Amino acid sequence: MPTIRDVSKLANVSVATVSRVINQSGYVNKETEEKVRQAMAVLQYVPSGMARSLAGKNSATIALIVPDILNPFFPELARAVEAEAQERGYTVILCNSDYNAEKEQNYFRVLASRRIDGIIIASNTIRPDQLLALQKQEIPVVVIDNQYPDLPILSLVSKNREGAKLAVRHLLEQDCRKIAHLSGPIDVTAARERSLGYEEEMQERGLFVPSLIAGGQFQIEGGYDAMLLLLERHPDLDGVFAGNDLMAVGALKALYKADRKVPQQVKLIGFDGIALSTVVPELTTVAQSITDMGRQATGYLMKMIQKEPVTRRTYELDVHLLIRQTTLTE
C-alpha cells in the first residue's frame, strides 16, 4: 500500500506539504497542490480516515442509529441524512439497533473507537447519562423522536400531540362519534405523545372511553391485532386513529377481514406520511416532514462537529393533515 512518504517523494515535496494538502490546512500554492494530487492519483493513494482522526482531524464520517430499518419511516430518514451529509463532504454509517439497548451500547463503543465525528440516534432505550457520556468524549449527538427538556441534549421531535388532535378533529368533522385509537408502545415518546393528544381531545368533547384504546407495536401486525381487539370491544366504532401509518395499514387489513367498509362504515387515519400511505385506498394521515427532520438533524450535528454555536435543546417540527380516501365518503 502506498504511503504518504511515497507521495512526497513522487511529488518532490515534504511530507508536511502532502499532509497540508490532504487536510486542507495551511497554505500550499496551486502548482504544488496539483503536483501532490497527481502523485496521489498515480499511486492510487487514499488518505487514512483513522490516521487523520488520530492527528486531530475529522474523519468526515457520521453514524445514524435507527431502531427498525424495516419501518419505512427510517429509510426515508436515512436518505435525507445521507443527502445532507454528502453535500457537506461526509459519509454516513447506518446502524440498526432492533430496539436492543445492548446492541445500541455496542455500537457506541465501536463508533467511539473509530473516532466517529458525530452520531444521530433514534432510540427509546437510550439513557440520558449515555448521551452525556458521549458528549464528554467530544462526540456530538443529535437525538430524533425523543426529548430531554432539563438536559443539554439536542433533539428533534415532531409536534406529535398536536398532530393527534388534528386527527381526532378531522374524524369528528367527518361525523365520527365513536373514535378508537391504536396506540404504539407507550415507552416510545412519539407514541405516548400521540396517545395523550387523542385522549385530551376526546375528553374535551366528553367522548373519551378508556376501552377505545388498544396498544401494539409500530408495525402492521400490531395494528392488525389491536384493530381486531377493538372491534370485539366496540363493534359499533366508526372512526380509528392509528399511532402510525404501519399500524393503520394493519388496521385496514383487519377491517376488511371483519367486512367493515372503509371509509363508508369506518374512517381511518394514520400518522407519519410515509410513502406506503399512498397505497390503494390512499391513507389519510398526519404527515411529519421526514426529509426536513433528517436534514435538520444533520445540519445541527455538523454545527457541533465544527464547534459552531448551537443551543442544545428540543426543537419541534410542524405536522400537517393529508386528507385522502380512507376518511372521505364522497
C-alpha positions in Angstrom: 0.0 0.0 0.0 1.4 3.4 -0.9 2.2 5.7 2.0 2.3 9.5 2.5 6.1 9.3 2.1 5.7 7.7 -1.3 3.5 10.6 -2.3 6.0 13.1 -1.0 8.9 11.5 -2.9 7.0 11.3 -6.2 5.8 14.9 -5.9 9.2 16.0 -4.7 7.8 17.8 -1.7 7.9 17.3 2.0 5.6 15.0 4.0 4.3 18.1 5.8 3.2 19.6 2.5 1.4 16.5 1.5 -0.3 16.5 4.9 -1.4 20.1 4.4 -2.9 19.2 1.0 -4.8 16.2 2.4 -6.1 18.0 5.4 -6.6 21.4 3.7 -4.7 23.1 6.5 -2.1 25.7 6.0 -1.0 27.4 2.7 0.1 25.4 -0.3 0.4 27.1 -3.7 -1.8 25.8 -6.5 1.1 24.4 -8.6 2.4 22.4 -5.6 -1.1 21.2 -4.7 -1.6 19.9 -8.2 1.7 18.0 -8.1 0.7 16.4 -4.9 -2.8 15.4 -6.1 -1.3 14.0 -9.4 1.1 11.9 -7.3 -1.8 10.6 -5.2 -3.7 9.7 -8.3 -0.7 7.9 -9.9 0.0 5.9 -6.7 -3.7 5.4 -6.0 -3.1 6.7 -2.5 -6.2 7.1 -0.3 -5.7 9.1 3.0 -6.5 7.1 6.1 -9.5 8.4 7.9 -8.3 6.8 11.1 -4.9 8.4 10.8 -6.5 11.8 10.2 -8.7 11.4 13.2 -5.8 10.4 15.4 -4.0 13.5 14.2 -6.9 15.6 15.5 -8.6 15.9 12.1 -12.2 15.0 11.3 -12.8 11.5 9.8 -15.6 13.0 7.7 -17.9 10.2 8.9 -21.1 10.3 11.0 -23.4 7.5 12.2 -27.1 7.1 12.1 -28.6 4.6 14.6 -32.2 3.6 14.0 -34.3 1.0 15.9 -36.1 -0.7 13.0 -34.8 -0.4 9.4 -37.9 -2.3 8.2 -40.1 0.6 9.3 -40.3 2.7 6.1 -40.0 5.9 8.2 -36.3 5.2 8.9 -35.1 4.5 5.3 -36.7 7.8 4.4 -35.0 9.5 7.3 -31.7 7.8 6.4 -31.9 9.0 2.8 -32.4 12.6 4.0 -29.5 12.4 6.4 -27.2 10.9 3.7 -28.1 13.6 1.2 -27.4 16.4 3.6 -24.2 14.7 4.8 -22.9 14.1 1.3 -23.4 17.7 0.3 -21.1 18.6 3.2 -18.5 16.0 2.3 -19.4 13.4 4.9 -20.1 9.7 4.8 -22.9 8.1 6.8 -22.6 4.7 8.6 -26.1 3.2 9.1 -26.7 1.1 12.3 -29.8 -0.9 13.1 -30.4 -1.5 16.8 -33.5 -3.6 16.7 -34.8 -1.8 19.8 -32.0 -3.6 21.6 -30.2 -1.5 24.3 -27.2 -3.8 24.5 -26.7 -3.7 20.7 -27.1 0.1 20.8 -24.4 0.3 23.5 -22.1 -1.9 21.5 -22.5 0.5 18.5 -21.4 3.4 20.8 -18.2 1.5 21.8 -17.3 0.6 18.2 -18.1 4.1 16.8 -16.1 5.8 19.5 -13.1 3.5 18.9 -13.3 4.5 15.2 -13.2 8.2 16.1 -16.6 8.9 14.5 -17.3 12.6 14.1 -20.9 12.5 15.4 -24.0 10.4 15.9 -27.7 10.9 15.0 -29.8 8.4 17.0 -33.5 7.5 17.1 -34.0 5.4 20.2 -36.4 4.9 23.1 -33.9 2.8 25.1 -31.0 5.3 25.2 -30.5 6.8 28.7 -29.6 10.5 29.2 -26.4 9.5 31.0 -25.2 7.6 27.9 -25.8 10.6 25.7 -24.0 12.9 28.1 -21.1 10.4 28.3 -20.7 10.5 24.5 -20.7 14.3 24.6 -18.0 14.2 27.3 -15.9 12.1 24.8 -16.4 15.0 22.4 -18.7 13.0 20.2 -21.6 15.3 19.2 -25.0 13.7 19.4 -28.4 14.6 17.9 -31.5 12.7 19.1 -34.6 12.1 17.0 -38.1 11.3 18.3 -37.1 11.7 22.0 -36.5 14.7 24.2 -34.7 15.7 27.4 -36.1 19.1 28.4 -33.9 19.6 31.5 -30.6 18.4 29.9 -28.2 20.0 27.4 -29.1 17.4 24.7 -30.1 18.5 21.2 -33.2 16.6 20.0 -35.7 16.9 17.2 -39.3 15.8 17.6 -42.5 16.4 15.6 -45.5 18.0 17.2 -47.0 14.6 18.0 -49.6 15.7 20.5 -50.8 18.5 18.2 -50.9 16.1 15.3 -53.1 13.6 17.2 -55.6 16.3 18.0 -55.7 17.2 14.3 -56.5 13.6 13.5 -59.4 13.4 16.1 -60.8 16.7 14.9 -60.8 15.6 11.3 -62.7 12.4 12.2 -65.2 14.4 14.2 -65.7 16.7 11.2 -66.4 13.5 9.2 -69.3 12.7 11.6 -67.4 10.1 13.6 -68.5 9.9 17.2 -67.0 6.6 18.5 -63.3 7.0 17.7 -60.8 4.4 18.7 -57.1 4.7 19.0 -54.4 2.2 18.1 -51.5 3.2 20.4 -47.9 2.4 19.7 -45.5 1.3 22.5 -46.1 3.6 25.5 -42.3 3.7 26.2 -41.8 5.4 22.9 -42.0 9.2 23.3 -43.8 9.7 20.0 -46.4 7.0 20.7 -47.0 8.4 24.2 -47.5 12.0 23.0 -49.9 10.9 20.2 -52.0 8.9 22.7 -52.1 11.9 25.1 -53.2 14.1 22.3 -56.0 11.7 21.4 -57.1 11.4 25.0 -57.1 15.1 25.6 -59.2 15.9 22.5 -61.7 13.2 23.3 -62.0 14.2 26.9 -62.6 17.8 26.0 -65.6 16.7 23.9 -66.9 14.2 26.5 -66.2 11.2 24.2 -63.3 9.6 25.9 -63.7 5.9 26.9 -60.5 4.1 28.0 -61.5 0.8 26.3 -61.4 2.5 23.0 -57.6 2.4 23.2 -55.6 -0.7 22.3 -51.9 -0.9 22.2 -49.4 -2.6 19.9 -46.0 -2.3 18.2 -45.4 0.3 15.5 -45.8 -2.4 12.8 -48.5 -3.8 10.5 -49.1 -6.8 12.7 -49.5 -4.6 15.8 -52.2 -2.6 14.1 -54.0 -5.7 12.8 -54.2 -7.4 16.2 -55.2 -4.2 18.0 -57.9 -3.5 15.5 -59.4 -6.9 15.9 -59.5 -6.4 19.6 -61.2 -3.1 19.4 -63.8 -4.5 17.0 -64.6 -7.1 19.7 -64.9 -4.5 22.4 -66.8 -1.9 20.3 -68.3 -3.4 17.1 -70.1 0.0 16.5 -67.0 2.1 16.4 -66.9 4.5 13.4 -63.5 6.1 13.4 -59.9 5.0 14.1 -56.8 7.0 14.7 -53.7 4.8 14.4 -50.5 5.6 16.1 -48.5 5.4 12.8 -49.1 4.6 9.2 -47.9 1.0 9.5 -50.5 0.3 12.2 -53.1 2.0 10.0 -52.3 -0.5 7.2 -52.7 -3.3 9.7 -56.0 -1.9 10.8 -57.2 -1.7 7.2 -56.5 -5.4 6.8 -58.4 -6.2 10.0 -61.4 -4.0 8.9 -61.5 -5.8 5.6 -61.4 -9.1 7.3 -64.3 -8.1 9.5 -66.2 -6.9 6.4 -66.2 -3.3 7.6 -66.1 -0.8 4.7 -63.6 2.0 4.7 -64.5 4.8 4.7 -68.3 4.2 4.4 -68.6 2.5 7.8 -65.3 3.2 9.5 -63.0 6.1 8.8 -59.3 5.6 9.3 -56.3 7.9 9.8 -52.6 7.3 10.4 -49.6 9.3 11.4 -46.2 9.8 9.7 -46.9 10.4 6.0 -44.6 7.6 4.7 -44.7 6.6 1.0 -46.6 3.4 1.9 -49.6 5.6 2.9 -50.3 6.2 -0.8 -51.4 2.6 -1.4 -54.9 2.0 -2.5 -57.0 3.1 -0.8 -54.8 6.1 -0.1 -54.5 6.6 3.7 -55.4 9.9 5.4 -52.5 10.7 7.6 -50.9 13.3 9.8 -47.7 13.9 8.0 -44.4 14.9 9.6 -41.6 16.1 7.3 -39.2 13.2 7.4 -36.9 14.9 5.0 -36.7 18.1 7.0 -36.1 16.1 10.1 -33.2 14.3 8.6 -31.7 17.3 7.0 -32.1 19.5 10.1 -30.6 16.8 12.4 -27.6 16.5 10.1 -27.2 20.3 10.0 -27.2 20.7 13.7 -24.8 17.8 14.0 -22.4 19.5 11.6 -22.5 22.7 13.6 -21.5 20.9 16.7 -18.7 19.0 14.8 -17.4 22.3 13.5 -17.6 23.9 17.0 -20.2 26.4 15.9 -22.6 27.8 18.5 -25.8 25.9 18.8 -28.3 25.6 21.6 -28.7 22.0 22.9 -32.4 21.8 23.4 -35.5 20.2 21.9 -36.6 21.5 18.5 -40.2 20.8 17.4 -41.2 20.3 13.8 -44.6 21.1 12.4 -47.1 18.4 11.1 -50.0 18.7 8.7 -53.0 16.7 7.8 -53.1 14.9 4.4 -56.8 14.1 3.7 -57.2 11.1 1.4 -59.5 8.2 0.6 -59.8 6.5 4.0 -61.8 9.4 5.6 -63.7 10.8 2.6 -67.0 9.2 1.6 -67.6 11.4 -1.4 
